[in-house]
Amino acid sequence: MVTKTVSASDLRSNLADALDAVNEDEILIVTRRGKKERAIIDLDKLEDLLAANDPTYLKTIKEARDSKEYFSHEEVFGDI
C-alpha cells in the first residue's frame, strides 16, 4: 500500500485532483502544520479494513474454514 502526503492547504486548492489520485492501493495522508492528522482512503479499501476487524465476520470465516462442506468452481460460478 502506497501513502502520499498532502498539506491541508494544498488539499483545499486541489481537492478534485487529490480525490482522483486516491485508488485501491493508496492512502492520502493530510497534514496540518507538518503534523499528520487525517487520511483519505478508497471506500472499497475502507470496507475491507472494517470487515477484517469485525469479530463476527472473522468468526464466520473460521467456521467456513472448519466446515467440511466445499463447493466446486462450477457450482459457484456455473459456465462462465
TAGI-V730189 format. One record per residue. N is the residue number from 0. PSI is psi in degrees with one decimal (* if undefined). D_CENTER is the distance of its C-alpha to the mean C-alpha in Angstrom with 1 decimal. Layout:
# TAGI-V730189
N/PSI/D_CENTER, N/PSI/D_CENTER
This chain:
# TAGI-V730189
0/134.2/9.8, 1/137.2/12.0, 2/140.4/12.6, 3/152.2/15.1, 4/140.1/17.3, 5/142.8/19.2, 6/155.5/21.9, 7/-37.7/21.9, 8/-40.1/25.0, 9/-37.8/23.7, 10/-43.2/20.6, 11/-39.2/23.2, 12/-24.6/25.2, 13/41.2/22.5, 14/-48.1/19.8, 15/-44.6/19.7, 16/-39.6/19.5, 17/-44.4/16.7, 18/-38.4/14.5, 19/-28.5/15.5, 20/-21.6/14.7, 21/125.8/10.9, 22/-169.8/9.2, 23/-27.8/6.4, 24/8.0/7.9, 25/147.2/9.0, 26/132.7/8.9, 27/116.1/12.1, 28/127.5/14.2, 29/129.0/17.0, 30/152.5/20.3, 31/125.3/23.6, 32/36.8/26.8, 33/-1.7/24.9, 34/131.7/23.0, 35/126.5/19.2, 36/-37.0/18.5, 37/171.8/15.2, 38/145.6/11.8, 39/127.8/10.3, 40/150.3/6.7, 41/136.6/5.7, 42/-40.8/6.0, 43/-40.7/4.9, 44/-41.3/1.2, 45/-44.9/3.5, 46/-39.4/5.7, 47/-43.5/5.0, 48/-41.2/5.5, 49/-42.3/8.2, 50/-39.5/9.7, 51/-17.1/10.0, 52/7.7/12.0, 53/115.1/14.0, 54/-36.3/17.5, 55/-45.0/18.5, 56/-45.7/15.8, 57/-36.2/16.6, 58/-42.0/20.2, 59/-34.1/20.1, 60/-45.1/18.6, 61/-44.4/21.4, 62/-40.9/23.9, 63/-40.7/23.0, 64/-34.7/23.3, 65/-19.3/26.6, 66/148.2/27.9, 67/6.6/30.4, 68/121.3/29.6, 69/152.3/28.0, 70/141.6/27.7, 71/166.0/28.5, 72/-42.3/26.5, 73/-37.3/29.2, 74/-34.3/29.0, 75/-46.3/25.4, 76/-11.6/25.3, 77/-149.5/29.0, 78/78.2/30.5, 79/*/27.7
